[in-house]
Amino acid sequence: MRVYKPSLNVTGRPNQCKRLDIMKHLTWDMDFRPEADREKIFGGLVEGRECGDCSACCTHLTIRTPEFQKPEGIACEHCANPGCGIYEERFPVCREWQCLWKHIGAMPEEARPDKLKIIFSLQRPNDPPHPFAKLYIGGWAFDGVEAYGTELGRNLIAMFSQGDLPVWLSTPDGLGHLVHPEPNIVDMVTERQKPKNKTERKEAKAWAAGIKRQL
């Protein structure tokens, strides 16, 4: 898998947020912690970029670890509004988990989760419910899907869709919507349809190989 070098100098497809493949009962867990994957793909943290007053992950994500558990949509009991009341002694999952805004310099200040109302993160579920959900970029619009339709939301989705990782967007009904790669590629890789030409065959083969490497 190549190192990911995102840029916002892209043009989003008009149907970027259109429903495509569906993944039922999608949850965003802070215990999906692919730290090594994140460092390899995105590099280190952006220098000087701090969470500040943002506590979106402390409220809107599920935490299921031996040392601490919290349901989605409920603020952590240690939230100090703003910040963390036990920051210096915070749990390992809270130390290790990072949203992609902390890793990607091309994402502007306005893309901080509490401002954008979307948490973008790298996810590696323990039990992937879909062939394209073994390692993927996920977006969680925690205040409503309208955030996906903003100019910055569309541009970020388009930016992530330039890479070789699947992109899933979650909706409040608990469903995940696969927006990258294109539906025909998904259908070919999952053998719902056959490639129509050499170009499609080559692209489907590349995606299939990428998924296999993610195991």
C-alpha positions as CSV (number, residue, x, y, z in Angstrom):
1,M,0.0,0.0,0.0
2,R,1.5,3.3,-1.0
3,V,2.0,6.2,1.4
4,Y,-1.1,8.5,1.2
5,K,-0.4,12.1,0.1
6,P,-3.8,13.8,0.1
7,S,-4.5,17.2,-1.5
8,L,-7.6,19.3,-1.6
9,N,-7.0,20.3,-5.2
10,V,-9.6,17.9,-6.5
11,T,-13.1,18.1,-7.9
12,G,-15.7,16.1,-6.2
13,R,-18.1,13.9,-8.2
14,P,-21.7,15.2,-8.0
15,N,-23.0,11.9,-6.7
16,Q,-20.3,11.5,-4.0
17,C,-22.8,11.0,-1.2
18,K,-25.2,8.8,-3.2
19,R,-26.1,5.5,-1.5
20,L,-24.0,2.6,-2.9
21,D,-23.1,-0.6,-1.1
22,I,-24.6,-0.8,2.3
23,M,-23.0,-2.1,5.5
24,K,-25.5,-2.7,8.3
25,H,-25.0,-1.9,11.9
26,L,-21.9,0.1,11.3
27,T,-20.4,1.5,14.5
28,W,-17.5,3.8,15.0
29,D,-15.3,2.3,17.7
30,M,-12.3,3.8,19.3
31,D,-11.0,0.3,20.0
32,F,-10.4,-0.2,16.2
33,R,-6.9,1.2,16.7
34,P,-4.8,0.6,13.6
35,E,-1.9,2.8,14.8
36,A,0.7,1.0,12.7
37,D,-1.5,1.3,9.6
38,R,-2.2,4.9,10.2
39,E,1.5,5.8,10.6
40,K,2.4,3.8,7.5
41,I,-0.3,5.3,5.3
42,F,-0.5,8.9,6.6
43,G,2.8,9.5,8.3
44,G,3.1,11.1,11.7
45,L,0.9,13.7,13.4
46,V,0.7,17.2,11.9
47,E,3.2,19.3,14.0
48,G,1.5,21.7,16.3
49,R,-2.0,20.4,15.6
50,E,-3.9,19.9,18.9
51,C,-7.4,18.8,19.7
52,G,-8.1,22.1,21.5
53,D,-11.7,22.3,22.5
54,C,-12.8,19.4,20.3
55,S,-14.2,16.5,22.1
56,A,-16.2,14.9,19.3
57,C,-14.5,11.5,19.7
58,C,-15.1,11.6,23.4
59,T,-18.9,11.9,22.8
60,H,-19.8,10.4,19.5
61,L,-17.7,7.2,19.2
62,T,-18.2,3.9,21.0
63,I,-15.4,2.7,23.3
64,R,-15.1,-1.0,24.1
65,T,-11.9,-1.7,25.8
66,P,-11.1,-3.7,29.0
67,E,-10.2,-0.6,30.9
68,F,-13.1,1.6,29.8
69,Q,-16.5,1.3,27.9
70,K,-18.8,4.0,26.6
71,P,-21.7,3.9,24.2
72,E,-22.0,6.0,21.0
73,G,-23.5,9.4,21.4
74,I,-22.9,9.7,25.2
75,A,-20.3,12.0,26.4
76,C,-17.5,10.4,28.4
77,E,-17.9,10.9,32.1
78,H,-14.4,12.4,32.2
79,C,-15.2,15.2,29.7
80,A,-14.5,18.6,31.4
81,N,-16.1,20.8,28.7
82,P,-13.7,21.6,27.1
83,G,-11.0,19.0,27.4
84,C,-10.5,15.9,29.5
85,G,-10.6,15.9,33.3
86,I,-8.1,13.0,33.5
87,Y,-5.9,14.0,30.5
88,E,-2.6,13.1,32.0
89,E,-3.9,9.8,33.2
90,R,-6.3,9.1,30.3
91,F,-6.9,5.6,29.1
92,P,-4.6,3.9,26.5
93,V,-7.3,4.0,23.8
94,C,-7.6,7.7,24.2
95,R,-3.9,8.2,24.0
96,E,-3.5,6.1,20.9
97,W,-6.6,6.8,18.8
98,Q,-6.3,9.8,16.4
99,C,-8.8,11.2,13.9
100,L,-7.4,11.9,10.4
101,W,-7.5,15.6,10.9
102,K,-4.6,15.1,13.3
103,H,-2.6,13.3,10.6
104,I,-3.4,15.1,7.4
105,G,-2.1,18.6,6.9
106,A,-4.2,19.2,3.8
107,M,-7.3,19.1,6.1
108,P,-7.8,22.7,7.2
109,E,-8.7,24.0,10.6
110,E,-12.3,24.0,9.6
111,A,-12.1,20.2,9.1
112,R,-11.6,19.7,12.9
113,P,-14.4,17.3,13.8
114,D,-16.3,19.7,16.2
115,K,-16.4,22.3,13.4
116,L,-17.0,20.1,10.4
117,K,-19.4,17.8,12.3
118,I,-17.7,14.8,10.7
119,I,-15.2,12.5,12.2
120,F,-12.9,11.0,9.6
121,S,-10.8,8.0,10.8
122,L,-8.9,4.9,9.7
123,Q,-10.8,1.8,10.7
124,R,-9.8,-1.9,10.9
125,P,-12.7,-3.9,12.4
126,N,-12.0,-7.1,14.1
127,D,-14.7,-8.9,12.2
128,P,-15.2,-7.0,8.9
129,P,-18.9,-7.2,7.7
130,H,-18.0,-6.5,4.1
131,P,-15.1,-7.3,1.8
132,F,-14.3,-3.6,1.4
133,A,-14.4,-3.0,5.2
134,K,-11.2,-4.7,6.3
135,L,-9.2,-1.5,6.3
136,Y,-11.0,1.7,5.3
137,I,-11.4,5.4,5.7
138,G,-14.7,6.1,7.5
139,G,-16.7,9.3,7.9
140,W,-19.2,9.8,10.7
141,A,-21.5,12.8,10.4
142,F,-22.6,12.8,14.0
143,D,-25.0,15.8,13.8
144,G,-26.7,14.7,10.5
145,V,-25.8,13.8,6.9
146,E,-26.1,17.5,5.9
147,A,-22.4,17.8,6.8
148,Y,-21.5,15.5,3.9
149,G,-23.1,18.0,1.5
150,T,-21.2,21.1,2.6
151,E,-18.5,22.3,0.2
152,L,-15.7,21.2,2.6
153,G,-17.4,17.9,3.3
154,R,-17.7,17.1,-0.4
155,N,-14.1,18.1,-1.1
156,L,-12.8,15.9,1.7
157,I,-14.8,12.9,0.5
158,A,-13.4,13.6,-3.0
159,M,-9.9,13.9,-1.7
160,F,-10.1,10.5,0.2
161,S,-11.6,9.0,-3.0
162,Q,-8.4,9.6,-4.9
163,G,-6.6,6.9,-2.8
164,D,-6.6,3.2,-2.8
165,L,-8.5,2.7,0.5
166,P,-12.3,2.2,0.5
167,V,-14.3,5.1,1.8
168,W,-17.4,4.5,3.9
169,L,-19.8,7.2,5.2
170,S,-22.1,6.4,8.1
171,T,-25.6,7.7,8.5
172,P,-27.7,8.1,11.7
173,D,-29.7,5.0,10.9
174,G,-26.6,2.9,11.6
175,L,-25.8,2.1,8.0
176,G,-22.5,2.6,6.3
177,H,-22.5,3.7,2.6
178,L,-19.6,2.7,0.4
179,V,-18.7,5.7,-1.8
180,H,-15.3,4.6,-3.0
181,P,-14.5,2.7,-5.2
182,E,-17.2,2.9,-7.8
183,P,-20.1,0.4,-7.7
184,N,-18.9,-1.4,-10.8
185,I,-15.5,-2.1,-9.2
186,V,-17.2,-3.4,-6.1
187,D,-19.4,-5.6,-8.2
188,M,-16.5,-7.0,-10.1
189,V,-14.4,-7.7,-7.0
190,T,-17.3,-9.4,-5.3
191,E,-18.1,-11.3,-8.5
192,R,-21.5,-9.8,-9.0
193,Q,-20.5,-8.9,-12.5
194,K,-17.7,-9.6,-14.9
195,P,-15.3,-6.9,-16.3
196,K,-16.4,-5.5,-19.6
197,N,-12.9,-4.7,-20.9
198,K,-9.2,-4.8,-20.0
199,T,-9.3,-1.5,-18.1
200,E,-12.0,-2.7,-15.8
201,R,-10.3,-6.1,-15.4
202,K,-7.0,-4.3,-14.4
203,E,-8.7,-2.0,-11.9
204,A,-10.7,-4.7,-10.3
205,K,-7.6,-6.9,-10.0
206,A,-5.7,-4.1,-8.4
207,W,-8.5,-3.5,-5.8
208,A,-8.8,-7.3,-5.1
209,A,-5.0,-7.5,-4.5
210,G,-5.2,-4.4,-2.2
211,I,-8.0,-6.0,-0.1
212,K,-6.0,-9.3,0.1
213,R,-2.9,-7.4,1.4
214,Q,-5.1,-5.8,4.1
215,L,-5.8,-9.1,5.8
